[in-house]
Amino acid sequence: MYSIKKITLLLLTIFIIFPVYGEDASKAKTISTKELLEIPDDILNLGINNPESTDSINDVNCFDYYKFQSVNLSLESNKSNYKAWDTMLLYGKASNNNSYPIVDGNIFARFSKKNKKYSTEWQYNIKEFIIANNISILNSGSVNISYDWQLPEYLVTWEYRLDFFYSVWKKFNLWGLPFSNEVVINSIDFNIKSENKWYIGFDKSSTKVNNEKYLYIGNWPNIKQGRKVIINQALVNAFNKSKKIEITYDLYYWDSLNKDDLISTKKETIELGWRKKKLLTYKIDSMNESVYYLKITAKELESWYTSIVNIRITSPIAKARINFPAITKFPIKNGDNFTLFSCFHSTSSVPMKWKLEVKIIDKDWNIIDKINYEWSIPSSMSAIKQDIVASKNYNILYLSAILYDQKWNIVDNYDTVYNCENFDLCENKKIDTIEWWKEPKLTVDKEEIWYIEESNNKLIIVIIVVIWMLFIWGIWLYIRKKRK
């Protein structure tokens, strides 16, 4: 008769050698590494390199699909003269000039006080906010936009402006570039009258990066990998008395639109004397990203007057980015032809291999089709595509794009849902909707990719094995007690 130690060892060996994939490993939704990496033999890169350059991969041109400035914003205000604390009514349209529908749209606004030195320093930024999100627009269609905004009470008499930018998922820019002061398309100019005379503000002529003058219009500083970065920025108190001011340093990757790109936040409170200037210093110990975007916000703690400055720094570090994965038709009927595509680029000309996977999935989580690409990603904008013929009607689709490095680390990703309800085009008003809490998140192993939802079954098997081992142990204790 086997001893309990031998039985336990046998069970552990079986458990370790045979991995658990769910109720039945043969039925698991697995994609082998070999299948994932099968490829043929053969940002808009705005912000790092030549924005007009493109590479053709298998004769796919990114700009045949992704068209910068293809969503037109036409926004107006209800009047041109305001008082501090008035409500401004913004209204207008967002128009999609593409031949395919767009989802996940966002309109970002930047409010600023006009600067006479705008040609070199741009404007004095005061507030940044989202005025509309989750916008869905049909191909060649438009949607009405309206937003009521109460102007801050602390504003002084001056000329002001609002700049607007349209992006998908706060990541893929289709109208203007929020990280650049040179690509601003839609803006509103207006005047504000106020009894307030005092304010705080950043002195943009004093901005320096590693002791070099920072250019708000022109090329960003390019810092070598691993080098320390020291940013100096002067803040001015134009009040008639000393003020306590809270300073917030938000360090992002790429830009400040997407909270997922936030790397770190640091805060400090300073006291600044009447009409005094203080030099703020922010240090990055090592340049370890291809792009850093530092947003510094100063908030006077009595009037809540705010001032914002954005500083962008680049490096030659190679990092690939996804740019605007999408489909060219929706909703889709049986027999319809449509294309799944994605653009991508690298932030450096240094050749490195990356792995990109783009999938289109139905509401039952069946993969309709996918594109896999593993190769060197150039700095110029490139693209992959898959032409598809629909085998049935699709009123809900899930799109997933994941970019990996050679060690299977996720370096970029995007996922979204196309839902006929968002376009008011559902034939069946009781159509099922995707249950987000059941959404299977993709994870990676060096040998295969599987859906985490099946890991729940793995947990059940582990629990059963542990219970079985405890049962055997209990029997052994009982027999041992009886023998004594």
N, C-alpha and C positions, 0 to 999 in steps of 0.2 A: 504493500500500500504506500502511495506517495505521501511524503510529509507535507505539511501545510506550507513550509518554506518553498518546496519544489513547485507546488501548485501556484503559489503567488508569483514566483519567478516566471513560470510558464505564461500566466495571464499577462504580466507586464511585458514580456517579450512579444506576445501576439499583438498587444495594444500599440507598442512602439513600431513594430515592423509594418503593420497594416494600417495605413492612414484612413481616417474616417471621412467620407465625403457626403454623408447624409443617409437617408433611408436606404438608398441603393446607389452605390457608386457608379453603376453603369447608366443610371438615369440622370446623373448630375450634369448641370450646365457648365461644362468645362471647355476651355479653349487652350489647346496645347501651345507651348512656346513655338514649336515648328510652324503651326498654323498661323499663329499671331505674326510671325516674322516673314511669312511668305510674301515676297514682293517681286515685281517684274525685274528682268535683268537690266533691262535698261533703267505789317501794320503798314497792308501798306506799312513799310518799315519806317514809320515816321518817328523820329526822335533819336536815332542812332546813326544811320547811314543815309545813302541817297534815297529819298522818298519816291523817286520815279522809277527806280530800278526793279526789274523782275526777272526771275528765272523760270524757264519752262521745264517741267518734269513730266515726261510722257506726253508732251505737247499740250499740257494743261497750263493756261495762263491765269494767274490769280485775278488779274484785273478784268477778265471776262466775266467774273462772278462778283468779286468784292469791288465795289465802286465807292471810293471816298467822295464825300459831299453828295451822296445819293439820297439823303433825307433832308428835305428843305424845311427849315423852321421859319415861320413868318409870324412873329409875335409883336404885339403893340401894347401900349399902356393907355389907360382911359383918359389921361391928360399929361401935360408936360411940366406942370408946376405944382409942387406939393409943399406941405408943411411937415415938419418932423412929427411922427406918430400918425400921419394920415394912412389910409388904406389904399394901396395901389392895386388896380385890377389889371392883370395881364391876360390877354386873350389872343387867339390866332389859330394857326393850323400847323400840324406836322404832316408833310406830304412825302410819300414813298415813291421815288422815281425808278425803283428797281422792278424787274419783271417777275419778282417772287415776293411773297409776304415776309414781314419782319416781326419778330416777337422780342420780348424782354427789353423794350426801348425805355430810355431814361433821358430826361432833360435836366441838365446841370446848369445852375445860374451862378455867376460871380458878380457880386455887387462891389463897386469901387467908386472912390472919389477921384475926380479927374486930376491928372498930374501934368503940369506944363512941360515937363521933361519926358513925356510919354514915349518919345521916339527912341530913347535910350534906357529908360527905367520902367516903362509901362505905367499903369495906374496904381493908385494906393488902394489895395484890396482891403475891404472891411468885413465882408461876409460871403460865405459860399454855401449853397444849399441845393437840394433837389426839388424841382417844382412839379414833376410828374414822373411816374415810374410804371413798370409793367405795361407799356404801351404795345399794342399789336396793330399793325397796319397792313392791309391787303396790298398786293402788287398794284402799282399805279393808283393807289388810294390815298386817303388822308383822314386824319382825325382832328376833332376840335380840341383845343387846349384852353383852359382857363384856370387862373390861380389868383387868389386874393392874398396880398402880402402887406402886413402892417409894417410901415417903415420904422426903424429904430428911433426911439425918443431922443437919444443922445446926439443925433446928427447936427452938424453946424451948417450954416448957410454956405452953399457951394453948388458947383455943377457935378452931377453924378452920372453913372452909367451902369447898365446891366448887360452882361455878355452871356450868351446861351450856347450850349453844346449838346449834341445828341449822340448818345452811345448805346450800344447793345450790351446789356449785362454790366454796365459801368466799366466796360473793358475795351470793346471794339468801337472805334470812333467812326461815325458816319456823317458828322457835321461839326467841323471845328476840332481843334486839339486843345483840351483843357490843360495839358502840361506845357503848352507853348504860348507865348504872348504874341506870336506872329501869325497864327492861324485862327483868327477870330472872325466869324462870318456874320452872325446876327447879333445886333446890340440895340439898346434903347438908351437915348440920352434924355435927361430930365434935370430940373432944378429943384432944390429944396431950400425953403426959408425957415429959419429957426432963431430962437432967442439965445440958444447955446453958442458960446464963443470958444469953448475949450475942448481939447482933444488930445489923444496920444497917437503916435504914428511911427512907423519904421522909416529911418533915413535910408532910402534905397541907393543913394550915391555912395554909401559907406560899406556896402556888402562886399566881403572878401572871402575867397576860398583859398586856403594855403597861402595867404598873404597876396593873392592876385585878385584884382578887381573883378567882381562877378558881372557878367553881361546879361541883363534881362532880355535884351534883344540881341541875338547873335548865337555863337556856338557855346555849348555848355562846357564846363571844365572837364577834361579827360584825365583821370587819375590812374596811375599804375596799380595793378593788383597788389594787395597787401600793404599799401602805403597808408599812413595816417592822414586823416582829413580834418582840418580845423576850419570852422566856419565862424566868421565874425560878422555881427549885425548890430548896428546902433539903433536904439530906441529913444524917442524924444517925448518928453512930457511938456505939452503946450498948455497945460492947465495953469491956473493962477496960484496953485498951492501944491505942496508935496502930495504924491499919490502912491497907494499900494497897487501894484500891478501883478497879475498872475500870468506867468509865461508858460506856454505849453509847446513842447517840441515833439511833433509827430513825424517819425521817420518811416517812409514808405518805400516799397519797390515800385518803380515805374511812375505812378502818379497817385493822387489821393482819393480817387473816385471810389475804388473798391476796398471795403474794410478788410478783405482777405489779404490785401497787399501791405497792411500795416505791420511793420517790423517791431517798433518799440515806441513808447511814450514816456516822456520825462517832463516833470513840472517843477517850477520854482516860483516863489513870490519875492518880489523886490520892492523896495521903496525908492521912488525917484523924485528928487526935488523939483521945485518950480523952475520951468524952462531949462531943465537939465537934460543931458544926454548920457545914456549908459551903453557901453559896448557889451553885448551879449556874446558868449562863446559856446559853441557846440562842437563836440569832438566825436569823430568816428574812428575808433581805434585801428581799424583795418578795412581797406576797400575790398570787400568780399562779394559784391554784387555788380552786375553789369550796369545797373542804374540805381541811384538813391535819389529820393525826392523828399526834401525836408520842408515841412509846413510848420512855420512858427506863428503862434497866435498869442497876441498880447491883449489882456482884458483888464481894464481899469475897474477895480472892485467896488466903486461907489456908483458910478453912472452906467457901468457895464459897457462903456465904449470899447470897441475891439478894433484891432488892426492885424492884418495877415500878410505874411511874406512867404513866397514859395521859391525854393532853391533846388535846382536839379543838377546832379553830378553823374557823369558817365565814366566807364572804364572799358578797357579792351577785353574784359572777361567774356567768354562765349557762353551764352544762355539762349536756348531756343524758346520761342513763344508761339502759341496758337493765335491765329487771327481770323475770326469770324467763320466758324463752321455753320452751315445752314443747308436747307433743302430748297429746291427751285419751284416747288408747287405745294399748295395746301389749301383746303382739304383735298384728299386724293381719292379718286374713284378707281374701281377695278379696270385694269388695262391702261391707266394713265402712265405716261412716261415722265420721270422726274430725275433729278440729279442730286446726289449727296456730295457736298464738297467742303473743303477747308483750306484756307491759306495758312501759311506759317513762315517764320523767318528766324534768323539768329541775330543776336545783338553784336556779333563780331564776325570777322572774316576768317577766324581760326577754324580749320576744319575739325568737326567733331560729329560722331554718329549719335542720332537720337531715334527714338521709336515713337511713332504717332499712330493712334488707333481712333477711328471715328466710326460710330455705329448709329443706325437708326433702328428703333425698337418699337413694337406695337404695345398696346395697353395691357396685354397679357404677358409682357416681358419676353416675347419671342423676337429674336434678332431678324430683322427683315433683310438687312445687308450691312456690310461694313467695309472699311478701307484700312489697310495696314501699310505703313511705310517705315522702313528703317534704312537710313542713309545719312550722309552728311547734309545738314541743313544750311544753306548759304545765308549770307546777310541780306541779300535781296529777297523780295517777296516771292514765295513759291506756292504751289498748290497741288492738291490731289483731288480726284473726283471719282465717283462711281455712278454710272447711268443705271437706272432701275426701272423695271416695268412692274406696276402694282398688280398683285394677284388677287386683291380684294379692296373694298372700301376702307379708308383710314380717316377717322375723325379725331383721333388722338394719337400722337406720336411722341416718342421720347428720343432726344438726340443727345449723344454722349461723345465727348472728345477728350482724350487723355494723352499727354505727352510725357514720355519717360526718358531718363538718361540710361546709360549702359548698365547701371546697377539696379535698374527697375525702380528708381526713386521717381515719384511723380513731380515733375517740374512745372507743369501747367495743366489746367483742365477746364472744361466748360460742359455744363449740361442744361438742358431746357426742355420744356414741354410745348408742343404744338397742340392746341385744343380748339376745336371748332367754336366752342362757347365764347372764346375771346374775340372771335370775328363775327359772332351772331350768325353763324352759318350752319348750325346743327340741324339736320333733317329730323332727327329724333330728339325732342326737347328733354327726354329722360335719359340721355346718353350717359353711360358710365364715365366717371372722372377718375383720374389717376389718384390713388391713395398714397400721399407722400410719405406717410409713416411706414408704408410697406415697400418703399423704394429700395431696390437692392443696390448698395454701394459697391463699386468695384475696388478690389484690392489685388495685390500682386505677390506672386511667389516666383522664384527664379525658374521654376519648371512649368507653372501654369497659372492661369487667371480663373478665378471662380467668383460666384456671387456670395456675398457674406450672408445673405438670407439663409443659405444652406448650412451655415455654421451653427445655426440653432439646432439642427439635427445632430451635428457632431457633439454638441454639449449634452444632448439627451443620451447619446451612446456612452459618453464619458461617465455620466451619472449612473447609468445602468451597470457599467463595469465596476465602478467604485462600490455600489451597493452589493454586487455579487461577491466582491472580494471581502467586504465586511461580513457577509453571510457565511462565507467559508471560514473566516477567522473566528466567528461566533461558534460554529460547529466544533472547531478545533479546541476552543476554550472549554466547551461543554464536555467533550470526550476526555480532555486532560483532567478536568475536575472529577469526572466519574471514576477514572483510573486511580486517582488519589483516594 
